[in-house]
């Protein structure tokens, strides 16, 4: 006889859901919850119960107003939950054109984030050279560093790899900028 050991995974290890948190934080919370449920081998009934315990009262009120077959089916409830709490209020296309680089974000990180949103918005920048050129212009326009923007505008970038390579070189050059004063001589 073969036994499968499933460790007990306690839902209290995960913080309560915060519906006021940023979209990315809410999505990450759901990913953690689902990971715990899989690791713990929770049944659908247990997932529904533990999720309910993690919700603030306003989200529990929302849940209560769902049809009974949605409330009692993990698959249906999860779909409704994602629709309500883990989906952007704006269209992917709108997000793409209104995105800006965060002050704490390196240009390469911003490039990767912009690419992901462009894919979601259905912008075919990977295969169409015309779309890629337009995508590069959107990226450059949103960059915070004007000297990098000027440098990129003067280059003939033909592929995503070309731009990625330039951005990696830029990051390597600017890592050295952390040392404003030379180390003391000994």
C-alpha positions as protocol buffer text, in pm:
chain_id: "A"
residue {
  index: 1
  type: UNK
  ca { x: 0 y: 0 z: 0 }
}
residue {
  index: 2
  type: UNK
  ca { x: 131 y: 346 z: -95 }
}
residue {
  index: 3
  type: UNK
  ca { x: 52 y: 649 z: 117 }
}
residue {
  index: 4
  type: UNK
  ca { x: 60 y: 1002 z: -14 }
}
residue {
  index: 5
  type: UNK
  ca { x: 162 y: 1250 z: 252 }
}
residue {
  index: 6
  type: UNK
  ca { x: -13 y: 1585 z: 223 }
}
residue {
  index: 7
  type: UNK
  ca { x: 118 y: 1844 z: 468 }
}
residue {
  index: 8
  type: UNK
  ca { x: -139 y: 2044 z: 660 }
}
residue {
  index: 9
  type: UNK
  ca { x: -139 y: 2395 z: 521 }
}
residue {
  index: 10
  type: UNK
  ca { x: -295 y: 2648 z: 756 }
}
residue {
  index: 11
  type: UNK
  ca { x: -480 y: 2934 z: 587 }
}
residue {
  index: 12
  type: UNK
  ca { x: -391 y: 3165 z: 877 }
}
residue {
  index: 13
  type: UNK
  ca { x: -38 y: 3184 z: 732 }
}
residue {
  index: 14
  type: UNK
  ca { x: -183 y: 3408 z: 459 }
}
residue {
  index: 15
  type: UNK
  ca { x: -294 y: 3762 z: 541 }
}
residue {
  index: 16
  type: UNK
  ca { x: -659 y: 3857 z: 491 }
}
residue {
  index: 17
  type: UNK
  ca { x: -765 y: 3973 z: 147 }
}
residue {
  index: 18
  type: UNK
  ca { x: -759 y: 4352 z: 103 }
}
residue {
  index: 19
  type: UNK
  ca { x: -1000 y: 4466 z: -167 }
}
residue {
  index: 20
  type: UNK
  ca { x: -851 y: 4819 z: -151 }
}
residue {
  index: 21
  type: UNK
  ca { x: -498 y: 4697 z: -235 }
}
residue {
  index: 22
  type: UNK
  ca { x: -351 y: 4752 z: -581 }
}
residue {
  index: 23
  type: UNK
  ca { x: -460 y: 4520 z: -861 }
}
residue {
  index: 24
  type: UNK
  ca { x: -121 y: 4346 z: -870 }
}
residue {
  index: 25
  type: UNK
  ca { x: -132 y: 4290 z: -491 }
}
residue {
  index: 26
  type: UNK
  ca { x: -484 y: 4142 z: -514 }
}
residue {
  index: 27
  type: UNK
  ca { x: -379 y: 3911 z: -798 }
}
residue {
  index: 28
  type: UNK
  ca { x: -69 y: 3805 z: -603 }
}
residue {
  index: 29
  type: UNK
  ca { x: -284 y: 3734 z: -295 }
}
residue {
  index: 30
  type: UNK
  ca { x: -511 y: 3506 z: -499 }
}
residue {
  index: 31
  type: UNK
  ca { x: -208 y: 3325 z: -645 }
}
residue {
  index: 32
  type: UNK
  ca { x: -77 y: 3264 z: -290 }
}
residue {
  index: 33
  type: UNK
  ca { x: -418 y: 3141 z: -175 }
}
residue {
  index: 34
  type: UNK
  ca { x: -445 y: 2900 z: -468 }
}
residue {
  index: 35
  type: UNK
  ca { x: -89 y: 2777 z: -412 }
}
residue {
  index: 36
  type: UNK
  ca { x: -168 y: 2704 z: -47 }
}
residue {
  index: 37
  type: UNK
  ca { x: -484 y: 2518 z: -145 }
}
residue {
  index: 38
  type: UNK
  ca { x: -295 y: 2301 z: -395 }
}
residue {
  index: 39
  type: UNK
  ca { x: -8 y: 2232 z: -152 }
}
residue {
  index: 40
  type: UNK
  ca { x: -255 y: 2140 z: 120 }
}
residue {
  index: 41
  type: UNK
  ca { x: -471 y: 1927 z: -108 }
}
residue {
  index: 42
  type: UNK
  ca { x: -780 y: 2122 z: -7 }
}
residue {
  index: 43
  type: UNK
  ca { x: -1116 y: 2011 z: -145 }
}
residue {
  index: 44
  type: UNK
  ca { x: -1327 y: 2266 z: -333 }
}
residue {
  index: 45
  type: UNK
  ca { x: -1554 y: 2292 z: -29 }
}
residue {
  index: 46
  type: UNK
  ca { x: -1256 y: 2372 z: 194 }
}
residue {
  index: 47
  type: UNK
  ca { x: -1127 y: 2632 z: -55 }
}
residue {
  index: 48
  type: UNK
  ca { x: -1462 y: 2810 z: -53 }
}
residue {
  index: 49
  type: UNK
  ca { x: -1479 y: 2801 z: 328 }
}
residue {
  index: 50
  type: UNK
  ca { x: -1122 y: 2923 z: 384 }
}
residue {
  index: 51
  type: UNK
  ca { x: -1156 y: 3193 z: 118 }
}
residue {
  index: 52
  type: UNK
  ca { x: -1472 y: 3319 z: 288 }
}
residue {
  index: 53
  type: UNK
  ca { x: -1283 y: 3349 z: 618 }
}
residue {
  index: 54
  type: UNK
  ca { x: -1013 y: 3560 z: 449 }
}
residue {
  index: 55
  type: UNK
  ca { x: -1257 y: 3811 z: 298 }
}
residue {
  index: 56
  type: UNK
  ca { x: -1345 y: 4146 z: 458 }
}
residue {
  index: 57
  type: UNK
  ca { x: -1713 y: 4198 z: 542 }
}
residue {
  index: 58
  type: UNK
  ca { x: -1786 y: 4399 z: 225 }
}
residue {
  index: 59
  type: UNK
  ca { x: -1648 y: 4117 z: 6 }
}
residue {
  index: 60
  type: UNK
  ca { x: -1846 y: 3860 z: 207 }
}
residue {
  index: 61
  type: UNK
  ca { x: -2158 y: 4071 z: 145 }
}
residue {
  index: 62
  type: UNK
  ca { x: -2077 y: 4070 z: -228 }
}
residue {
  index: 63
  type: UNK
  ca { x: -2029 y: 3692 z: -212 }
}
residue {
  index: 64
  type: UNK
  ca { x: -2362 y: 3646 z: -34 }
}
residue {
  index: 65
  type: UNK
  ca { x: -2539 y: 3822 z: -321 }
}
residue {
  index: 66
  type: UNK
  ca { x: -2404 y: 3577 z: -579 }
}
residue {
  index: 67
  type: UNK
  ca { x: -2632 y: 3298 z: -699 }
}
residue {
  index: 68
  type: UNK
  ca { x: -2618 y: 2994 z: -476 }
}
residue {
  index: 69
  type: UNK
  ca { x: -2468 y: 2773 z: -750 }
}
residue {
  index: 70
  type: UNK
  ca { x: -2185 y: 3027 z: -786 }
}
residue {
  index: 71
  type: UNK
  ca { x: -2127 y: 3051 z: -410 }
}
residue {
  index: 72
  type: UNK
  ca { x: -2105 y: 2673 z: -370 }
}
residue {
  index: 73
  type: UNK
  ca { x: -1892 y: 2589 z: -674 }
}
residue {
  index: 74
  type: UNK
  ca { x: -1521 y: 2671 z: -639 }
}
residue {
  index: 75
  type: UNK
  ca { x: -1474 y: 2699 z: -1015 }
}
residue {
  index: 76
  type: UNK
  ca { x: -1768 y: 2939 z: -1057 }
}
residue {
  index: 77
  type: UNK
  ca { x: -1687 y: 3137 z: -743 }
}
residue {
  index: 78
  type: UNK
  ca { x: -1322 y: 3173 z: -847 }
}
residue {
  index: 79
  type: UNK
  ca { x: -1431 y: 3304 z: -1187 }
}
residue {
  index: 80
  type: UNK
  ca { x: -1666 y: 3560 z: -1024 }
}
residue {
  index: 81
  type: UNK
  ca { x: -1397 y: 3660 z: -772 }
}
residue {
  index: 82
  type: UNK
  ca { x: -1138 y: 3716 z: -1046 }
}
residue {
  index: 83
  type: UNK
  ca { x: -1388 y: 3920 z: -1247 }
}
residue {
  index: 84
  type: UNK
  ca { x: -1472 y: 4138 z: -946 }
}
residue {
  index: 85
  type: UNK
  ca { x: -1134 y: 4180 z: -773 }
}
residue {
  index: 86
  type: UNK
  ca { x: -855 y: 4073 z: -1008 }
}
residue {
  index: 87
  type: UNK
  ca { x: -939 y: 4246 z: -1333 }
}
residue {
  index: 88
  type: UNK
  ca { x: -835 y: 4594 z: -1441 }
}
residue {
  index: 89
  type: UNK
  ca { x: -1113 y: 4851 z: -1461 }
}
residue {
  index: 90
  type: UNK
  ca { x: -968 y: 4987 z: -1785 }
}
residue {
  index: 91
  type: UNK
  ca { x: -921 y: 4801 z: -2111 }
}
residue {
  index: 92
  type: UNK
  ca { x: -579 y: 4655 z: -2188 }
}
residue {
  index: 93
  type: UNK
  ca { x: -545 y: 4895 z: -2480 }
}
residue {
  index: 94
  type: UNK
  ca { x: -625 y: 5192 z: -2254 }
}
residue {
  index: 95
  type: UNK
  ca { x: -372 y: 5069 z: -1997 }
}
residue {
  index: 96
  type: UNK
  ca { x: -107 y: 5033 z: -2266 }
}
residue {
  index: 97
  type: UNK
  ca { x: -140 y: 5388 z: -2396 }
}
residue {
  index: 98
  type: UNK
  ca { x: -168 y: 5544 z: -2048 }
}
residue {
  index: 99
  type: UNK
  ca { x: 119 y: 5350 z: -1886 }
}
residue {
  index: 100
  type: UNK
  ca { x: 416 y: 5540 z: -1750 }
}
residue {
  index: 101
  type: UNK
  ca { x: 748 y: 5433 z: -1607 }
}
residue {
  index: 102
  type: UNK
  ca { x: 748 y: 5426 z: -1228 }
}
residue {
  index: 103
  type: UNK
  ca { x: 1017 y: 5629 z: -1051 }
}
residue {
  index: 104
  type: UNK
  ca { x: 1150 y: 5315 z: -884 }
}
residue {
  index: 105
  type: UNK
  ca { x: 1147 y: 5112 z: -1206 }
}
residue {
  index: 106
  type: UNK
  ca { x: 1453 y: 5054 z: -1423 }
}
residue {
  index: 107
  type: UNK
  ca { x: 1399 y: 5116 z: -1797 }
}
residue {
  index: 108
  type: UNK
  ca { x: 1437 y: 4743 z: -1872 }
}
residue {
  index: 109
  type: UNK
  ca { x: 1175 y: 4653 z: -1609 }
}
residue {
  index: 110
  type: UNK
  ca { x: 941 y: 4909 z: -1762 }
}
residue {
  index: 111
  type: UNK
  ca { x: 1007 y: 4765 z: -2109 }
}
residue {
  index: 112
  type: UNK
  ca { x: 911 y: 4415 z: -1990 }
}
residue {
  index: 113
  type: UNK
  ca { x: 596 y: 4547 z: -1820 }
}
residue {
  index: 114
  type: UNK
  ca { x: 496 y: 4745 z: -2130 }
}
residue {
  index: 115
  type: UNK
  ca { x: 552 y: 4436 z: -2348 }
}
residue {
  index: 116
  type: UNK
  ca { x: 322 y: 4228 z: -2129 }
}
residue {
  index: 117
  type: UNK
  ca { x: 43 y: 4486 z: -2147 }
}
residue {
  index: 118
  type: UNK
  ca { x: 95 y: 4526 z: -2523 }
}
residue {
  index: 119
  type: UNK
  ca { x: 50 y: 4149 z: -2564 }
}
residue {
  index: 120
  type: UNK
  ca { x: -271 y: 4162 z: -2359 }
}
residue {
  index: 121
  type: UNK
  ca { x: -394 y: 4454 z: -2570 }
}
residue {
  index: 122
  type: UNK
  ca { x: -340 y: 4253 z: -2888 }
}
residue {
  index: 123
  type: UNK
  ca { x: -63 y: 4476 z: -3024 }
}
residue {
  index: 124
  type: UNK
  ca { x: 134 y: 4257 z: -3264 }
}
residue {
  index: 125
  type: UNK
  ca { x: 477 y: 4413 z: -3199 }
}
residue {
  index: 126
  type: UNK
  ca { x: 661 y: 4079 z: -3204 }
}
residue {
  index: 127
  type: UNK
  ca { x: 578 y: 3994 z: -3567 }
}
residue {
  index: 128
  type: UNK
  ca { x: 493 y: 4323 z: -3739 }
}
residue {
  index: 129
  type: UNK
  ca { x: 787 y: 4560 z: -3794 }
}
residue {
  index: 130
  type: UNK
  ca { x: 545 y: 4853 z: -3823 }
}
residue {
  index: 131
  type: UNK
  ca { x: 382 y: 4767 z: -3487 }
}
residue {
  index: 132
  type: UNK
  ca { x: 726 y: 4710 z: -3331 }
}
residue {
  index: 133
  type: UNK
  ca { x: 844 y: 5053 z: -3443 }
}
residue {
  index: 134
  type: UNK
  ca { x: 528 y: 5211 z: -3300 }
}
residue {
  index: 135
  type: UNK
  ca { x: 576 y: 5012 z: -2977 }
}
residue {
  index: 136
  type: UNK
  ca { x: 936 y: 5137 z: -2948 }
}
residue {
  index: 137
  type: UNK
  ca { x: 813 y: 5496 z: -2990 }
}
residue {
  index: 138
  type: UNK
  ca { x: 551 y: 5448 z: -2717 }
}
residue {
  index: 139
  type: UNK
  ca { x: 823 y: 5306 z: -2489 }
}
residue {
  index: 140
  type: UNK
  ca { x: 1066 y: 5591 z: -2559 }
}
residue {
  index: 141
  type: UNK
  ca { x: 800 y: 5856 z: -2510 }
}
residue {
  index: 142
  type: UNK
  ca { x: 721 y: 5718 z: -2161 }
}
residue {
  index: 143
  type: UNK
  ca { x: 1082 y: 5693 z: -2041 }
}
residue {
  index: 144
  type: UNK
  ca { x: 1172 y: 5912 z: -1745 }
}
residue {
  index: 145
  type: UNK
  ca { x: 1539 y: 5946 z: -1843 }
}
residue {
  index: 146
  type: UNK
  ca { x: 1555 y: 6202 z: -2125 }
}
residue {
  index: 147
  type: UNK
  ca { x: 1920 y: 6125 z: -2207 }
}
residue {
  index: 148
  type: UNK
  ca { x: 1836 y: 5757 z: -2257 }
}
residue {
  index: 149
  type: UNK
  ca { x: 1538 y: 5862 z: -2469 }
}
residue {
  index: 150
  type: UNK
  ca { x: 1767 y: 6075 z: -2690 }
}
residue {
  index: 151
  type: UNK
  ca { x: 2018 y: 5792 z: -2721 }
}
residue {
  index: 152
  type: UNK
  ca { x: 1749 y: 5544 z: -2822 }
}
residue {
  index: 153
  type: UNK
  ca { x: 1592 y: 5782 z: -3074 }
}
residue {
  index: 154
  type: UNK
  ca { x: 1926 y: 5805 z: -3253 }
}
residue {
  index: 155
  type: UNK
  ca { x: 1962 y: 5428 z: -3288 }
}
residue {
  index: 156
  type: UNK
  ca { x: 1826 y: 5195 z: -3556 }
}
residue {
  index: 157
  type: UNK
  ca { x: 1662 y: 4923 z: -3348 }
}
residue {
  index: 158
  type: UNK
  ca { x: 1533 y: 4635 z: -3559 }
}
residue {
  index: 159
  type: UNK
  ca { x: 1433 y: 4383 z: -3295 }
}
residue {
  index: 160
  type: UNK
  ca { x: 1320 y: 4350 z: -2936 }
}
residue {
  index: 161
  type: UNK
  ca { x: 1658 y: 4194 z: -2864 }
}
residue {
  index: 162
  type: UNK
  ca { x: 1836 y: 4506 z: -2995 }
}
residue {
  index: 163
  type: UNK
  ca { x: 1646 y: 4730 z: -2755 }
}
residue {
  index: 164
  type: UNK
  ca { x: 1684 y: 4483 z: -2469 }
}
residue {
  index: 165
  type: UNK
  ca { x: 2060 y: 4472 z: -2527 }
}
residue {
  index: 166
  type: UNK
  ca { x: 2088 y: 4854 z: -2520 }
}
residue {
  index: 167
  type: UNK
  ca { x: 1880 y: 4869 z: -2199 }
}
residue {
  index: 168
  type: UNK
  ca { x: 2098 y: 4604 z: -2032 }
}
residue {
  index: 169
  type: UNK
  ca { x: 2411 y: 4801 z: -2124 }
}
residue {
  index: 170
  type: UNK
  ca { x: 2248 y: 5115 z: -1985 }
}
residue {
  index: 171
  type: UNK
  ca { x: 2173 y: 4936 z: -1655 }
}
residue {
  index: 172
  type: UNK
  ca { x: 2529 y: 4804 z: -1630 }
}
residue {
  index: 173
  type: UNK
  ca { x: 2669 y: 5154 z: -1685 }
}
residue {
  index: 174
  type: UNK
  ca { x: 2439 y: 5305 z: -1424 }
}
residue {
  index: 175
  type: UNK
  ca { x: 2506 y: 5041 z: -1159 }
}
residue {
  index: 176
  type: UNK
  ca { x: 2845 y: 5205 z: -1119 }
}
residue {
  index: 177
  type: UNK
  ca { x: 2671 y: 5538 z: -1048 }
}
residue {
  index: 178
  type: UNK
  ca { x: 2582 y: 5411 z: -702 }
}
residue {
  index: 179
  type: UNK
  ca { x: 2935 y: 5501 z: -596 }
}
residue {
  index: 180
  type: UNK
  ca { x: 2932 y: 5880 z: -592 }
}
residue {
  index: 181
  type: UNK
  ca { x: 3255 y: 5902 z: -395 }
}
residue {
  index: 182
  type: UNK
  ca { x: 3548 y: 5671 z: -454 }
}
residue {
  index: 183
  type: UNK
  ca { x: 3625 y: 5420 z: -181 }
}
residue {
  index: 184
  type: UNK
  ca { x: 3892 y: 5542 z: 63 }
}
residue {
  index: 185
  type: UNK
  ca { x: 4252 y: 5444 z: -11 }
}
residue {
  index: 186
  type: UNK
  ca { x: 4425 y: 5229 z: 245 }
}
